[in-house]
Amino acid sequence: MTLARNPRRLLWVAALIVAGTCACVALRPDHPPTNASQPVTAHAADTTAPSGALLSVTVRDLRNTKGDLVFGVFTQAGGFPNVKDRSVHWDVKPAGADAVTFTTRLPPGRYGAGVLHDENRSGDMDKGVAGIPLEGYGVTNNPKPPLRKATFEEATFTLPPEGATMTISLQYF
């Protein structure tokens, strides 16, 4: 029995040929997907630059490598320097031998940043008698007020569009 004598078989063969051709065209790398619900995103990451200004803050003067460094960036005094929900950037890294660097991209503007050396990983500043901190801490601009924590205004800096590199020196009591 030939294809010309059996119209059903002819339709099946034609359908298979069309389906095979469509599948081959869809798999070609230079042919975008035909499914309109899926956007073409191949190579998008290769061509887009990260947005925001690069802020790089190196934390120095750790007394040991125990625990974590908890780093927060803030745009206002409320919550500064240790309330995660009030920060615009929050990061935690293991304490390093010499220094640990935190980086993020943020819109250019006015910020203050702080870091806690959470040696026992409790998630909070441990305090001793009369509220004296038992763990290291520091803020941008490195103010070291003797009997109080640094204020947001003392730690404020301007992040320019080209970015900034800063250092926070930890203090311990």
Number of C-alpha atoms within 10 A of each C-alpha: 6 8 12 9 9 10 11 11 14 14 12 12 13 12 12 12 12 12 12 12 11 12 11 10 15 15 11 10 8 8 9 15 15 12 9 8 7 8 10 12 8 8 8 9 9 7 7 8 8 9 9 16 18 20 20 16 21 14 28 18 15 21 16 12 15 16 17 19 26 23 26 25 25 25 18 17 15 12 14 22 27 22 14 17 10 18 21 14 17 20 14 16 14 16 21 17 13 12 15 17 16 18 13 15 14 19 14 17 12 13 21 25 26 26 25 24 32 23 22 13 14 10 16 15 18 15 11 9 7 6 9 14 16 16 20 21 25 26 30 23 18 16 15 15 10 7 7 9 14 20 15 22 11 15 21 19 17 12 20 16 14 10 17 15 12 14 18 22 20 21 19 14 8
